[in-house]
Amino acid sequence: MTLNPFLELYQHPVDTLTAAAYVVLLLGALVATWWAAGRNALALDSQWREGWLLLIPFWPAVRIVAMFVILAADLLLVAAIIGVLT
């Protein structure tokens, strides 16, 4: 594999463009999960300010679990992007 992306595009156009499209799709998914994580964080913050100190209600607990799932998906997406680029 060459270090120059333009030379790589010239030598292997289908492989290079497919990898670039895959990276763009992964970056789009990463932005979408960041949006979902931010929305969950804002909702949790507003629910926390409304008042629950000791026992977490069911739906905020679901949002907390969703945050961990979203963060795990983000890590998988970053790993996939690094795997495509190397």
N, CA, C and O of each residue as an XYZ file, in Angstrom:
344
protein
N       0.834     -1.171      0.000
C       0.000      0.000      0.000
C       0.882      1.239      0.000
O       1.864      1.318      0.738
N       0.526      2.188     -0.823
C       1.304      3.415     -0.912
C       0.813      4.428      0.115
O      -0.298      4.317      0.634
N       1.648      5.404      0.398
C       1.275      6.430      1.361
C       0.507      7.574      0.699
O      -0.198      8.315      1.383
N       0.630      7.725     -0.604
C      -0.055      8.798     -1.314
C      -1.468      8.331     -1.675
O      -1.617      7.379     -2.440
N      -2.499      8.976     -1.145
C      -3.860      8.513     -1.440
C      -4.254      8.701     -2.903
O      -5.062      7.933     -3.424
N      -3.698      9.707     -3.574
C      -4.026      9.929     -4.977
C      -3.407      8.852     -5.864
O      -4.014      8.419     -6.843
N      -2.203      8.427     -5.515
C      -1.574      7.327     -6.242
C      -2.329      6.031     -5.992
O      -2.504      5.225     -6.906
N      -2.774      5.830     -4.768
C      -3.577      4.647     -4.435
C      -4.904      4.672     -5.196
O      -5.365      3.635     -5.673
N      -5.514      5.846     -5.311
C      -6.757      5.988     -6.072
C      -6.525      5.678     -7.546
O      -7.370      5.056     -8.190
N      -5.391      6.104     -8.083
C      -5.078      5.838     -9.486
C      -4.816      4.352     -9.717
O      -5.247      3.794    -10.726
N      -4.113      3.713     -8.789
C      -3.752      2.312     -8.976
C      -4.926      1.368     -8.695
O      -5.099      0.380     -9.408
N      -5.723      1.652     -7.682
C      -6.836      0.786     -7.280
C      -8.079      1.649     -7.036
O      -8.435      1.892     -5.883
N      -8.738      2.111     -8.090
C      -9.844      3.060     -7.881
C     -11.049      2.455     -7.163
O     -11.639      3.116     -6.309
N     -11.424      1.240     -7.480
C     -12.619      0.654     -6.875
C     -12.398      0.402     -5.381
O     -13.258      0.733     -4.564
N     -11.276     -0.170     -5.030
C     -10.977     -0.444     -3.623
C     -10.884      0.842     -2.811
O     -11.404      0.922     -1.698
N     -10.216      1.850     -3.376
C     -10.032      3.097     -2.650
C     -11.347      3.839     -2.461
O     -11.614      4.356     -1.376
N     -12.171      3.898     -3.505
C     -13.448      4.600     -3.389
C     -14.421      3.841     -2.487
O     -15.221      4.457     -1.782
N     -14.358      2.524     -2.504
C     -15.197      1.736     -1.600
C     -14.795      1.973     -0.146
O     -15.657      2.131      0.719
N     -13.508      1.999      0.122
C     -13.036      2.266      1.483
C     -13.412      3.680      1.913
O     -13.793      3.896      3.064
N     -13.310      4.641      1.001
C     -13.687      6.019      1.333
C     -15.178      6.120      1.627
O     -15.573      6.819      2.560
N     -16.009      5.437      0.852
C     -17.452      5.452      1.100
C     -17.770      4.804      2.438
O     -18.644      5.275      3.165
N     -17.071      3.738      2.762
C     -17.281      3.057      4.042
C     -16.922      3.985      5.207
O     -17.637      4.036      6.208
N     -15.818      4.711      5.070
C     -15.406      5.645      6.121
C     -16.432      6.765      6.262
O     -16.744      7.170      7.382
N     -16.963      7.272      5.151
C     -17.976      8.332      5.213
C     -19.246      7.828      5.908
O     -19.834      8.544      6.718
N     -19.667      6.608      5.596
C     -20.830      6.031      6.273
C     -20.580      5.856      7.771
O     -21.458      6.139      8.586
N     -19.395      5.393      8.127
C     -19.067      5.222      9.538
C     -19.018      6.562     10.265
O     -19.466      6.663     11.407
N     -18.475      7.596      9.611
C     -18.451      8.916     10.224
C     -19.862      9.468     10.398
O     -20.152     10.122     11.400
N     -20.741      9.211      9.429
C     -22.136      9.627      9.570
C     -22.812      8.939     10.740
O     -23.567      9.568     11.482
N     -22.549      7.654     10.908
C     -23.109      6.925     12.049
C     -22.531      7.451     13.359
O     -23.234      7.520     14.367
N     -21.254      7.820     13.345
C     -20.632      8.364     14.546
C     -21.260      9.698     14.936
O     -21.502      9.945     16.117
N     -21.525     10.550     13.964
C     -22.186     11.831     14.248
C     -23.597     11.591     14.785
O     -24.033     12.277     15.709
N     -24.307     10.625     14.215
C     -25.664     10.321     14.683
C     -25.654      9.808     16.124
O     -26.535     10.163     16.907
N     -24.679      8.987     16.480
C     -24.613      8.493     17.853
C     -24.199      9.596     18.812
O     -24.638      9.603     19.962
N     -23.365     10.529     18.367
C     -23.024     11.677     19.219
C     -24.264     12.523     19.479
O     -24.465     13.011     20.591
N     -25.094     12.697     18.457
C     -26.334     13.450     18.613
C     -27.242     12.740     19.620
O     -27.815     13.380     20.502
N     -27.369     11.425     19.488
C     -28.215     10.667     20.413
C     -27.659     10.731     21.835
O     -28.424     10.846     22.793
N     -26.345     10.657     21.978
C     -25.746     10.733     23.317
C     -25.973     12.112     23.926
O     -26.271     12.219     25.115
N     -25.838     13.144     23.143
C     -26.073     14.493     23.649
C     -27.518     14.704     24.056
O     -27.803     15.329     25.077
N     -28.416     14.185     23.260
C     -29.840     14.306     23.583
C     -30.178     13.547     24.869
O     -30.919     14.046     25.716
N     -29.631     12.343     25.006
C     -29.846     11.571     26.240
C     -29.245     12.287     27.445
O     -29.850     12.314     28.516
N     -28.064     12.863     27.277
C     -27.422     13.557     28.390
C     -28.246     14.774     28.821
O     -28.399     15.022     30.016
N     -28.774     15.528     27.861
C     -29.604     16.682     28.209
C     -30.894     16.248     28.905
O     -31.323     16.883     29.868
N     -31.509     15.175     28.424
C     -32.731     14.682     29.059
C     -32.449     14.201     30.477
O     -33.232     14.465     31.389
N     -31.341     13.500     30.667
C     -30.988     13.037     32.012
C     -30.711     14.209     32.943
O     -31.080     14.176     34.117
N     -30.059     15.248     32.419
C     -29.769     16.417     33.238
C     -31.054     17.110     33.679
O     -31.189     17.490     34.842
N     -31.988     17.272     32.761
C     -33.242     17.934     33.137
C     -34.050     17.079     34.110
O     -34.681     17.615     35.021
N     -34.038     15.761     33.931
C     -34.752     14.892     34.863
C     -34.081     14.887     36.233
O     -34.766     14.802     37.252
N     -32.768     14.976     36.272
C     -32.047     15.024     37.536
C     -32.402     16.304     38.291
O     -32.588     16.283     39.507
N     -32.495     17.409     37.569
C     -32.819     18.685     38.214
C     -34.255     18.714     38.734
O     -34.552     19.435     39.687
N     -35.145     17.938     38.118
C     -36.511     17.853     38.620
C     -36.577     17.109     39.941
O     -37.505     17.305     40.725
N     -35.613     16.272     40.183
C     -35.507     15.683     41.501
C     -35.658     14.182     41.575
O     -36.771     13.657     41.574
N     -34.530     13.492     41.639
C     -34.460     12.116     42.111
C     -33.055     11.950     42.657
O     -32.068     12.099     41.937
N     -32.984     11.647     43.910
C     -31.690     11.621     44.578
C     -31.196     10.211     44.869
O     -30.035      9.904     44.599
N     -32.031      9.363     45.402
C     -31.565      8.043     45.808
C     -31.991      6.945     44.844
O     -31.160      6.156     44.394
N     -33.268      6.892     44.528
C     -33.766      5.847     43.634
C     -33.968      6.426     42.237
O     -34.660      7.427     42.052
N     -33.357      5.782     41.279
C     -33.476      6.251     39.904
C     -34.753      5.663     39.307
O     -34.947      4.448     39.348
N     -35.622      6.503     38.757
C     -36.824      5.978     38.110
C     -36.472      5.122     36.886
O     -35.335      5.133     36.413
N     -37.460      4.385     36.386
C     -37.209      3.400     35.331
C     -36.697      4.048     34.044
O     -35.664      3.626     33.523
N     -37.388      5.059     33.519
C     -36.990      5.613     32.227
C     -35.643      6.329     32.259
O     -34.893      6.214     31.290
N     -35.296      7.056     33.308
C     -33.922      7.562     33.363
C     -32.882      6.442     33.428
O     -31.792      6.578     32.873
N     -33.210      5.344     34.095
C     -32.281      4.209     34.121
C     -32.102      3.629     32.720
O     -31.001      3.228     32.341
N     -33.194      3.589     31.957
C     -33.094      3.119     30.567
C     -32.204      4.060     29.759
O     -31.401      3.605     28.945
N     -32.341      5.360     29.976
C     -31.497      6.329     29.273
C     -30.027      6.167     29.650
O     -29.149      6.309     28.798
N     -29.753      5.871     30.917
C     -28.367      5.664     31.340
C     -27.778      4.437     30.653
O     -26.641      4.472     30.183
N     -28.540      3.365     30.595
C     -28.075      2.166     29.889
C     -27.881      2.476     28.401
O     -26.924      2.011     27.782
N     -28.795      3.264     27.836
C     -28.668      3.646     26.421
C     -27.389      4.444     26.187
O     -26.758      4.312     25.138
N     -27.003      5.268     27.155
C     -25.750      6.029     27.009
C     -24.552      5.082     26.920
O     -23.642      5.301     26.119
N     -24.553      4.034     27.740
C     -23.447      3.079     27.671
C     -23.443      2.322     26.342
O     -22.380      2.049     25.784
N     -24.607      1.990     25.846
C     -24.703      1.311     24.548
C     -24.213      2.236     23.435
O     -23.494      1.804     22.535
N     -24.600      3.497     23.500
C     -24.160      4.463     22.490
C     -22.651      4.649     22.545
O     -21.997      4.705     21.504
N     -22.092      4.745     23.741
C     -20.642      4.891     23.861
C     -19.908      3.654     23.351
O     -18.843      3.776     22.745
N     -20.461      2.467     23.587
C     -19.860      1.247     23.047
C     -19.920      1.247     21.521
O     -18.963      0.849     20.857
N     -21.047      1.696     20.968
C     -21.162      1.777     19.507
C     -20.167      2.788     18.950
O     -19.591      2.561     17.886
N     -19.957      3.899     19.652
C     -18.963      4.879     19.215
C     -17.567      4.275     19.176
O     -16.816      4.494     18.226
N     -17.225      3.523     20.197
C     -15.905      2.895     20.209
C     -15.755      1.890     19.069
O     -14.691      1.799     18.456
N     -16.810      1.142     18.786
C     -16.759      0.199     17.666
C     -16.631      0.934     16.332
O     -15.907      0.484     15.443
N     -17.330      2.062     16.187
C     -17.232      2.831     14.949
C     -15.843      3.419     14.772
O     -15.308      3.406     13.663
N     -15.256      3.930     15.829
C     -13.890      4.470     15.741
C     -12.910      3.358     15.385
O     -12.008      3.564     14.574
N     -13.078      2.184     15.984
C     -12.196      1.052     15.663
C     -12.355      0.637     14.205
O     -11.370      0.303     13.547
N     -13.594      0.655     13.690
C     -13.815      0.294     12.292
C     -13.184      1.328     11.358
O     -12.611      0.968     10.330
N     -13.287      2.593     11.707
C     -12.673      3.633     10.876
C     -11.164      3.479     10.856
O     -10.542      3.588      9.799
N     -10.575      3.227     12.003
C      -9.122      3.015     12.063
C      -8.748      1.770     11.265
O      -7.730      1.760     10.572
N      -9.568      0.716     11.356
C      -9.287     -0.505     10.601
C      -9.352     -0.297      9.099
O      -8.578     -0.906      8.360
N     -10.260      0.549      8.631
C     -10.348      0.824      7.187
C      -9.167      1.662      6.735
O      -8.633      1.446      5.648
N      -8.755      2.614      7.555
C      -7.701      3.525      7.148
C      -6.308      2.925      7.233
O      -5.368      3.458      6.645
N      -6.165      1.828      7.955
C      -4.821      1.231      8.048
C      -4.672      0.069      7.103
O      -3.609     -0.550      7.049
